[in-house]
Amino acid sequence: QVQLVESGGGMVQAGNSLRLSCAAATRAFNRYFMGWFRQAPEKEREFVAAITDNGGSTYYADSVKGRFTIARDNIKNMMYLQMNSLNPADTAIYYCAARRYYSLDTSTSGYFAWGQGTQVTVSS
């Protein structure tokens, strides 16, 4: 079982930045395709960004492209989400997730491990 723990959420004003972290308790971290998802109140969980096992390729939802950057450190078993130019529409619980195989499917299916989430609140 892979344990994922997110951190770095908080409350910020629009236009500011936050950096989320995801710590993975597994020796196989460098074999997993990783993703960030978010879920706003009364909405379905949605794809935010993903990164391949070696960090060589990244993918973003259109809503965050150009503002968010996903990265990983396979030595430290960590993944990050740098979020700039935040706006109230970014308010949600953010989750990191792991999947065993490369896929451009942005649905939650295929991700076998999830963190508990970290709250991000952006005020106007």
Salt bridges, closest charged atoms under 4 A:
GLU46 OE2 - ARG38 NE 2.66
ASP62 OD1 - LYS65 NZ 3.12
ASP90 OD1 - ARG38 NH1 2.89
ASP90 OD2 - ARG67 NH1 2.78
